[in-house]
C-alpha cells in the first residue's frame, strides 16, 4: 500500500499549485482577452471564457493595421540572423579559448570576464556614435552587428569545451580530420544541448529588445515588434486593449515555438550534467 502523504507535503503542494495559478493566470487572461471585445475588458470581467469571443482583433492586426505584419517580419529576420551569428561566433570563440594555444589567450579570457561586469546601458551611446559614423543607423545591421557576440555565452561554451574529452578529438585526428573538420563534425554536434540553451536565450534577447531599436531605428516600416507595439499602443491612446492583447499574444508565440523546438536538447543537457 502506498504511504499517505504527510501534512507538510500536502501544504507544500498546495503552495506550489497556488503559485502556479498566480503565475499562469495573467498569461491565460491575456490570451482570452485577445479574443474579447473591448467592452468586456474595460468592464472588469476576469473570466477566461466569454460568449462574444471572436477573431476580430487578429483580423484587425493583420488587416487594417498594415504595418504590424511588417514589424513581425522585421523582428523575425533580426532574431534569426542575430541568433545564428551569435551561436557561430560564441561557439568558435569558446572553443578557441579552451582548446587553442596562442599568445595572449589567458589575457583575452580575463579581459572578457572584466567586460562582463560592464552594464550594457553604458555602451548604448558609444555604439550609437560608431554606427552613425559607419552609416548603419536605421537598418537591421545596427541591431545585429553590435550584438554579434555575447561574452556570457562565450564563457558558457568555453566551460563546455574545457570539460569535453580530448580523447574524442585525438581519435578523430588519428582518423585524418583536421582542426576545422573536428570542430564542425565532432565538437559542434556533441555540443548541441549547450548550443540549444544559448540559442534560446539569444533569440529571446533579440526578440524582446526595446531600447536599441528605439535608439537606432527611425523609420516606422523598419520597427521591430516591441517598438511597433509601443507605437501601436500610443497611436490608439492606450484604449484599444483588445487589440493590444492580440498583438502581445502574437509577440509571445515565436518564443514558445523556439522553446518547444530546442527543449529536448535543453533537457538532454540537464540530464548529462546530472550524470556527471
Phi, psi and omega per residue, in radians:
X1 nan 2.523 3.129
X2 -1.314 2.499 3.105
X3 -1.281 2.527 3.090
X4 -1.243 2.545 3.129
X5 -1.230 2.467 3.116
X6 -1.280 2.634 3.132
X7 -0.968 -0.606 3.135
X8 -1.119 -0.707 3.126
X9 -1.183 -0.688 3.103
X10 -1.069 -0.771 3.113
X11 -1.103 -0.675 3.129
X12 -1.126 -0.798 3.119
X13 -1.110 -0.645 3.122
X14 -1.114 -0.724 3.129
X15 -1.154 -0.736 -3.141
X16 -1.138 -0.704 3.106
X17 -1.127 -0.740 3.109
X18 -1.090 -0.746 3.119
X19 -1.119 -0.672 3.119
X20 -1.135 -0.723 3.127
X21 -1.127 -0.773 3.140
X22 -1.087 -0.626 -3.112
X23 -1.332 -0.744 -3.017
X24 -1.459 -0.548 -3.030
X25 -1.009 -0.772 3.118
X26 -1.025 -0.656 3.115
X27 -1.168 -0.765 3.119
X28 -1.109 -0.649 3.121
X29 -1.172 -0.648 3.094
X30 -1.081 -0.771 3.113
X31 -1.099 -0.759 3.127
X32 -1.118 -0.751 -3.118
X33 -1.132 -0.442 3.139
X34 -1.188 -0.271 3.118
X35 -1.822 -0.012 -3.058
X36 -1.733 2.742 3.001
X37 -1.298 2.814 -3.063
X38 -1.056 -0.647 -3.057
X39 -1.080 -0.573 3.130
X40 -1.287 -0.590 -3.130
X41 -1.230 -0.857 -3.121
X42 -1.288 -0.252 3.117
X43 -1.382 -0.086 3.076
X44 1.498 0.282 3.134
X45 -1.363 2.019 -3.095
X46 -1.710 0.087 3.126
X47 -1.204 2.568 -3.127
X48 -1.446 -0.424 -3.103
X49 -1.971 2.407 3.137
X50 -2.426 2.690 3.116
X51 -1.325 -0.297 -3.060
X52 -1.847 0.384 -3.126
X53 -1.277 2.422 -3.112
X54 -2.735 3.106 3.115
X55 -1.690 0.285 -3.054
X56 -1.053 -0.685 -3.120
X57 -1.122 -0.703 3.130
X58 -1.236 -0.616 3.082
X59 -1.107 -0.663 3.111
X60 -1.173 -0.762 -3.107
X61 -1.033 -0.807 -3.070
X62 -1.626 -0.067 -3.137
X63 -1.893 -1.371 -3.085
X64 -1.220 -0.637 3.119
X65 -1.443 1.435 -2.951
X66 -1.144 -0.471 -3.087
X67 -1.398 -0.330 -3.060
X68 -1.076 -0.831 3.074
X69 -1.000 -0.611 3.114
X70 -1.162 -0.709 3.100
X71 -1.095 -0.701 3.125
X72 -1.080 -0.803 3.133
X73 -1.124 -0.700 3.107
X74 -1.015 -0.854 -3.140
X75 -1.104 -0.679 -3.131
X76 -1.141 -0.773 3.127
X77 -1.087 -0.846 -3.117
X78 -1.103 -0.757 -3.089
X79 -1.199 -0.742 -3.119
X80 -1.189 -0.851 -3.140
X81 -1.141 -0.785 3.139
X82 -1.060 -0.700 3.125
X83 -1.174 -0.768 3.132
X84 -1.067 -0.787 3.136
X85 -1.124 -0.761 3.135
X86 -1.064 -0.859 -3.103
X87 -1.047 -0.736 -3.126
X88 -1.150 -0.885 -3.087
X89 -1.193 -0.791 -3.124
X90 -1.065 -0.732 -3.115
X91 -1.184 -0.761 3.125
X92 -1.158 -0.702 3.136
X93 -1.152 -0.747 3.109
X94 -1.090 -0.705 3.099
X95 -1.127 -0.751 -3.127
X96 -1.089 -0.737 -3.097
X97 -1.281 -0.263 -3.126
X98 -1.835 -0.484 -3.009
X99 -1.961 -0.652 -3.042
X100 -1.500 2.523 3.074
X101 -1.877 1.996 3.123
X102 -2.591 2.723 -3.109
X103 -1.051 2.320 3.085
X104 1.471 0.157 -3.104
X105 -1.068 -0.853 -3.125
X106 -1.155 -0.590 3.104
X107 -1.130 -0.756 3.108
X108 -1.097 -0.729 3.137
X109 -1.061 -0.815 -3.137
X110 -1.202 -0.548 3.067
X111 -1.142 -0.707 3.077
X112 -1.059 -0.749 3.119
X113 -1.067 -0.679 3.119
X114 -1.183 -0.681 -3.128
X115 -1.197 -0.421 3.092
X116 -1.095 -0.398 -3.119
X117 -1.489 -0.121 -3.132
X118 -1.472 2.131 3.126
X119 -1.075 2.455 -3.103
X120 -1.100 -0.515 -3.118
X121 -1.113 -0.473 -3.135
X122 -1.146 -0.471 -3.048
X123 -1.594 -0.065 -3.071
X124 -1.072 -0.863 -3.110
X125 -1.187 -0.817 3.067
X126 -1.002 -0.731 3.110
X127 -1.099 -0.689 3.137
X128 -1.082 -0.791 -3.120
X129 -1.150 -0.679 3.126
X130 -1.152 -0.798 3.129
X131 -1.109 -0.610 3.101
X132 -1.134 -0.752 3.124
X133 -1.121 -0.588 -3.110
X134 -1.483 -0.121 -3.141
X135 1.249 0.528 -3.080
X136 -1.816 0.001 3.123
X137 -1.120 2.667 3.128
X138 1.079 0.729 3.094
X139 -2.571 2.889 3.087
X140 -1.066 -0.614 -3.089
X141 -1.054 -0.542 -3.123
X142 -1.144 -0.396 3.123
X143 -1.708 -0.419 -3.073
X144 -1.593 -0.828 -3.017
X145 -1.111 -0.827 -3.134
X146 -1.121 -0.336 -3.133
X147 -1.970 0.473 -3.073
X148 -1.234 -0.277 3.097
X149 -2.458 2.627 -3.127
X150 -2.234 2.079 -3.043
X151 -1.104 -0.672 3.128
X152 -1.063 -0.714 3.128
X153 -1.307 -0.515 3.012
X154 -1.089 -0.750 3.098
X155 -1.102 -0.717 3.116
X156 -1.045 -0.815 -3.128
X157 -1.211 -0.598 3.091
X158 -1.082 -0.780 3.141
X159 -1.106 -0.639 3.103
X160 -1.107 -0.843 -3.091
X161 -1.255 -0.406 3.046
X162 -1.129 -0.577 3.135
X163 -1.638 -0.024 -3.132
X164 -1.310 2.258 -3.074
X165 -1.049 2.171 3.107
X166 -1.190 -0.440 -3.118
X167 -1.060 -0.561 3.136
X168 -1.125 -0.785 3.121
X169 -1.202 -0.648 3.132
X170 -1.121 -0.685 3.106
X171 -1.135 -0.712 3.105
X172 -1.155 -0.628 3.117
X173 -1.135 -0.685 3.111
X174 -1.117 -0.572 3.116
X175 -1.337 -0.022 3.040
X176 1.780 0.142 3.137
X177 -1.449 2.341 3.078
X178 -1.410 -3.072 -3.083
X179 -1.065 -0.836 -3.108
X180 -1.167 -0.707 3.123
X181 -1.124 -0.681 3.112
X182 -1.132 -0.674 -3.120
X183 -1.179 -0.863 -3.038
X184 -1.392 -0.515 -3.056
X185 -1.740 -0.360 -3.103
X186 -2.009 -0.996 -2.991
X187 -1.231 -0.858 -3.100
X188 -1.099 -0.781 3.095
X189 -1.056 -0.667 3.139
X190 -1.315 -0.286 3.127
X191 -1.637 0.185 -3.070
X192 -0.955 -0.727 3.110
X193 -1.036 -0.765 3.134
X194 -1.224 -0.691 3.102
X195 -1.108 -0.710 3.115
X196 -1.104 -0.672 3.121
X197 -1.085 -0.828 3.141
X198 -1.195 -0.580 3.135
X199 -1.089 -0.698 3.127
X200 -1.064 -0.852 -3.080
X201 -1.250 -0.617 3.117
X202 -1.168 -0.787 3.118
X203 -1.054 -0.763 3.104
X204 -1.068 -0.676 3.131
X205 -1.102 -0.794 3.114
X206 -1.173 -0.761 -3.048
X207 -1.160 -0.671 -3.062
X208 -1.613 -0.029 -3.100
X209 -1.084 2.320 -3.138
X210 -2.168 -0.752 -3.038
X211 -1.090 -0.834 -3.099
X212 -1.128 -0.826 3.060
X213 -1.017 -0.620 3.141
X214 -1.133 -0.595 -3.126
X215 -1.468 -0.675 -2.950
X216 -1.681 -0.425 -3.040
X217 -1.877 2.243 -3.109
X218 -2.042 -0.461 -3.109
X219 -1.445 2.263 -3.055
X220 -1.060 -0.629 -3.109
X221 -1.249 -0.226 3.126
X222 -1.793 0.059 3.127
X223 -1.027 2.583 2.930
X224 -1.443 3.029 -3.058
X225 -1.143 -0.687 -3.140
X226 -1.121 -0.761 3.118
X227 -1.216 -0.662 3.106
X228 -1.126 -0.665 3.101
X229 -1.089 -0.733 3.105
X230 -1.113 -0.733 3.106
X231 -1.141 -0.732 -3.141
X232 -1.088 -0.738 -3.138
X233 -1.187 -0.709 -3.140
X234 -1.185 -0.606 3.112
X235 -1.156 -0.539 3.137
X236 -1.664 0.292 3.098
X237 0.989 0.404 3.093
X238 1.190 0.290 -3.059
X239 -1.794 -0.425 -3.085
X240 -1.505 1.192 -3.043
X241 -1.184 -0.474 3.102
X242 -1.112 -0.730 3.117
X243 -1.288 -0.608 3.083
X244 -1.114 -0.704 3.118
X245 -1.143 -0.690 3.092
X246 -1.100 -0.747 3.116
X247 -1.128 -0.687 3.130
X248 -1.132 -0.688 3.107
X249 -1.090 -0.729 3.131
X250 -1.124 -0.639 -3.134
X251 -1.194 -0.473 -3.127
X252 -1.448 -0.460 -3.007
X253 -0.968 -0.842 -3.133
X254 -1.075 -0.595 3.117
X255 -1.090 -0.740 3.130
X256 -1.125 -0.721 3.134
X257 -1.103 -0.793 3.134
X258 -1.067 -0.735 3.135
X259 -1.116 -0.742 -3.137
X260 -1.131 -0.620 3.142
X261 -1.186 -0.783 -3.034
X262 -1.677 -0.011 -3.060
X263 -1.067 -0.715 -3.095
X264 -1.116 -0.638 3.094
X265 -1.219 -0.639 3.115
X266 -1.098 -0.749 3.136
X267 -1.164 -0.613 3.078
X268 -1.082 -0.722 3.111
X269 -1.103 -0.700 3.104
X270 -1.117 -0.742 -3.140
X271 -1.150 -0.690 3.117
X272 -1.095 -0.715 3.115
X273 -1.108 -0.676 -3.138
X274 -1.159 -0.680 3.141
X275 -1.172 -0.600 3.100
X276 -1.101 nan nan
